[in-house]
Amino acid sequence: MVAKTLFGFEEILAKELRNLGAQKVEIGNRVVSFYGDLGFMYKANLCLRTAIKILKPIISKKVRNEKDLYDFVKNIHWEEYLSLEETFAIHATVNSTIFNHSQFISLKTKDAIVDRFREKTGKRPNVDLEYPDLSIDVHIQQDLCTVSLDSSGGSLHHRGYRTATNIAPINEVLAAGLLLLSGWDGQCDFLDPMCGSGTMAIEAAMIACNIPANLNRKEFAFEKWLDWDLDLFEKIEEASLNKVRDFHHSIIGVDKAPSAVRKAIINVENANLNDYIKIKEGDFFESTKEIEGPLHIVFNPPYGERLEIDEEKFYSQIGDTLKQNYPGTNAWLITSNMEALKHVGLRPSRKIKVFNGKLEAKLVKYEMYEGSKKAKFQN
């Protein structure tokens, strides 16, 4: 199988897969390939935090032109995966000098599947781009064409808990990946000081408690497959829930916009995490650290892309607030605004390249010591 992910998350996705019990894990570019049985495919969809989709390849073959492609697809035994009463949809990606239009590839694939059914039965299954019974993925890398079944359906960042969103919500897979890159493991208190609709806090709680990432998701594509095994899925789900662990610290999300706070509270309720997350209204720049001991901060401040801010003032206030009011804290933030980052006025101890949508961004870490850094190392 193949798990798709975002740039920069390949290593942590591979680690997730190994921890779940995947075999022969290999890292690629925004993908990780692995081996597992039907039950593991269910488990990967249910539990992986940094995967966007889980694809199950059927067959690969070299194709040199559109006739090759058509013949190759038509010869696949589609009746084993799809009935006449069911609908299908095709998603194609192309990285080739021979073929250059993904839409054309989708069309030829559709024609081949339909023609096979027509020749064998005199009838054809219909296409449904919105809610297909079978999602087919076609990937062409130069002259190698791989046809896969998409076991996830909609992107796995659609966790199912987020019904209320703000202007610039962070993608759930991105949030989970940033948290894992930051080293968050639930062993101390957590704060998102600009929490928006609460995604970062919710993902932090799910990591801390080892709750399956997609437990609240409405459905997966494999539930419509001809070999769907409900009993097996329920066993996998129960075994995953048995690994949920206790969390003995606090997770707090703060936002100064009352509308954001209201939305975050709704989403926390949807995720059934009221016992672990506290959402409140407040201005980070007027706040101080409320607890003793270590604190882990991860947040997604406005970039100036979709929310207007005075960048220089805003980012310098971030630095001042962390430095003066948050001793004993590891603070991580993501931004695509490299110029604004200079105004924080603190030296980051780490910088990790990631993408927020199509925007290249940096996840940066600032270490706030109790007392001076020099005294820290002398001790």
N, C-alpha and C positions, 0 to 999 in steps of 0.2 A: 504494500500500500504506500501511498504518498500523502504526507501532511503538508499543506501549504501554510506559509506564515508570512510575517512582515520582515522587511530588511532588518538585520541585526539581532533577530530572535532565534536564528537557526540553532545555536548552541544550547539555549535554554529549552527549546522545544525537544531537541535530541535527549537532553537530560530528563525531561518530563516523560518521554516515551520509554526510556530505559527504566525509570522508576516504576512505570506501570507494568513493565515486563515485556516490552517489544523486543524482537530479535533482529539481528543484522541491521542495526540503525546506521544510516549513512547520511551525512549532511551535504546538501546542495545549495543552490542559490535561491533563497526564499522557500525552499522545500526541504523536507527530511523524509527519506524513504525508509521503510521498515517492513518486517514480516510479522504476521499475526493471524489468528483464526477469526471466524465470524464473531465470536464473543468479544475478542479484542477490538474488532472494528467498532462494536457498540461502545465498549469501554473508552476507546480513544475519543469518540464523539462526545461522550458524556463528561469525561474528566479533563481533557487537555485544555489548558488555559491560554496557550499561545498559538493554537492552530486556528486557521480560518476555514479550512475544508479538509476532509479526509477522502481521498480518491482511491478507488479500487481498480487498477488497470486490468483490462481484459486481454489486450493483445497489442503488440507493436510490429510495425513493418516499414521498410523503406519504400517511399513513393516518389516517383520522378515527375509526375504530371497529374492532371485532374482525372484522367481515366484510371490511372493506378489507384488514386485515392478512392474513387467511386467503386471500383471492383473490390478493393480491400475491405471497405466498409460493408458492401453488399454481401460479402461472403461470411460475415460474422453471423452466428446463429441467434439473431435478435429475438426469436420466439422463446428463447430460454429466459429472457430478461423482461419481455414486454408482451402484453396481450393486446388484441385488437381493440378491446374496450378501454384500454388505458391511454393516457396522453404522455408525450415526451417533449423534452426541450434539449437544445444543444448549445454548449458554450465552447467556443474555439479560441485558442491562443496560438499565434504563429510567430516563429523567429526563424525566418528562412529567406533565401534568395530566390527560391523556386516559386514559393507561394507568398503573397504579400497582403492578402485581405482575409481577415478572420471571418468576416460575414460570408464571403464566398465559400470558405471551407464549411461553415455551418450549413449553408444551402445545399452543397454537394452531398454532405453527410445525410441530411434530411432526405434528399432524393433517393439515395442508395437504400436507406432503411425502408422508406415507403414502397419503393419498387420491389424490394424483396417480399414484403407482405402481400402486395398486389399479385405478384406472380404465383405465390404459394396458396393464397386464399381468395383472391379476387376482391379483397377489401384492404383498407389501410387504417392504421391508428392515426389519431390527430395530434397536432402540435398544440401545446399550451405553455406559453412563455411565463405565465404568472405562477400557476400551481400545477406543474407537471407531476405525473406519477413516477416518471423516470427521468433523472437529469443525467445527460451524457456529456462528458468532457473530452474534447479532441485537442491534442497538443502536437504541434509540428515543430521539431527542432531540425533545421536544415532539411534533410530528406527523410528523417525518422518520424513516423506518425504513430502516436500512442493514443488508443481509445480507452477511456476509463469510465466507470460509473461513479457519479458523485454521491457518496453516501450521506452527506450532510444536508444538501439542499441549500437553503439560504446560508449566508456566511455565519460561522460559529460565534461571531461577535454579537449576534442577536441572542443574548442569553435568556431573554424572556422576562426579566425583572424591570427593565427600563421603559416605563410608559410615559414618563414626563421628562422633557429635555429642554435645555436652554439654547442660546444662540450658537454656541460652539462646543457641543458635547464631545468628550474624548471617547474614542472607540474602546469598547470593553477589552478586546484582545490587546490593544496598545497599552491600556492601563495595567493589565495583568503583567505584560512583558516588562514594563518599566519598573513595576514593584519587584519582580523577580531579579531584574538586572541590578536593582538597588540593594539586593541582599535581604529584603524583607522576609522574615520567617515567623513573625508573630511572637517574638521573644521579648518585646518591650512595648511601650505605649506608641500609638501612631496618631499623626495629625495631618489632615489635608486642609490648609488654611484658606484655600480658594476653591471650595469643593464643588461648585456648580450643581449639577443634578445628582451628585453623590457617587459617581461611578468608581472613583479611586478608592473611596472608603469601603464601598461594597466589595470590590475585588480584594482589597486588603483583608477584610474579614473572612472572605471565602478561603484565601490562602492560609490565614492564621488558624482557621478551624478545619482545614483540609476538606472543605465542602466541594463536591463535584461542580466544576465551573458551569455546566449547562443543565443543572438539575431543574431549573425553572423554565427551560425551553419548551415551547409548545409541541414541536415535533421535529423529527429528523427524516431525511429523504428515504433512508433504508426501511422505514415503517411501511412504505408502499411497495416494497420489493416482493417478488413472488416467493422468496425464501425467508420472509420476515418471521422471526421466532420470538413471540411475546414472552413466553416463559423464560427463555434464555436472557432476554433483556432485563426482565424483572430481577433475575438472580444477580446479574451484573450490577444493577442499580443498588440492590440490597447490600451486596458485598462492598460496594464503594461507600455507602452510607455508614457501614460498620467501622470505617476507618476515619470517620469524623472525630476530631479531638477537641478537648476543652481549651479555652482561651482565658487567661487570667489578667489581662491588661485592658487598657481602654483604646477605643478607636473613635476619634472625633473628626467630624467634618464641619467646617465653618465657612460661611459666606456672608458678605455684607448686603447682598440683595435678598430681600424678603421673598421674592418670587422663586429664586434659586433654592432657598431653604425649604419652601413648601414642596417643590418638586423632588428634592433630595429625600425628604421625609416619606413621600409617597413611594419612591423607588426602594428605599430601605424596607418599608413594609412589604412591598411586592416580593422582595428577596427573603422575607422572613428572618431578618437580621436585627430586629429591634433590640434584642437582648445584648447585642455586641457593639452597636454603633449609636453614637449620640450626634445629632445634627443640631447646630445652633447658629443664630445670627450674630455676626460680629465683624469688626474690621481688623484684619491681621496686623496692620500698621499701628494699631492702638493696643495690641495684645502683649501678654508676657507668658512665659512658660508656666503652666499651672501645676505641673507635677515634678516630683524629685526623681532623679535617676535618668537613665537614657531615654531619648525620644527620637523616633524615626519620622521624618517629614518627607512626603512626596507630593508635589503639586504641579499643576499645569496653569501657570499665570497667563493672562491675555498677551497675545503676540503683537497686537496692533494690526492684525490681518482682518479680523472680522469685528473686533471690539476696539473702539477708539480709546487710546490712552496717551498720556504724556510720558513717552517711553523713558526718557532720562530720569525724570522725577520718580516714576513708578518703580523702576528697577533699582534705583539708589535706595529707595525706601525699603525694598526687600532686603538688601544688604544690611542696612542700618538696623532693621528690626531683628534680623537673625543675630547680628553681632552683639547688640545691646541687651536683647530680651530672651534669647534662647540658648543659654549655655548647656553643654552636655547633649548636643543635638547633632544628628546626621541629617542634613537637609538636601534633598534632591529636587531639582526642577527641570522641566523640559521646555525648550523654546526653539523656535526657528529664527528668532531675531538675534543674530550674532552681535550686531552693533549695540543693541540694548543690553546684552549680557555684560558688556564692558562697564556699564554703569553700576553694577552690583557692588563693585569695590572690594570684593573678596576674591582670594585666589582659589579656584576650584581644585580639589584634590583628584578629581577624575572627570573625564569628558568622554561620552559614548555617543557615536553617531547613530541616529535612528531617523525614521520618517514619521511625520504626523500627516496622514493622507499622502498628498504629493509633495508636501513641504519637507525639505531636508531640515532636520532638527538636531539638537544636542541635549542629551540627558547629562546634567552636571551635578557634581556633589560638592557641598560645602560642609566642612567639619567645624562645629562650634565647640570649643573646649571649655571645661570648667576652669576659670582662671586663664592664665596665659598659656600659649602653646609651649613655650620654653619650659614653664613650670611642669607642664604635663609630662614632657620627656625626661626632665630631671627626676620626677617622682618615679 
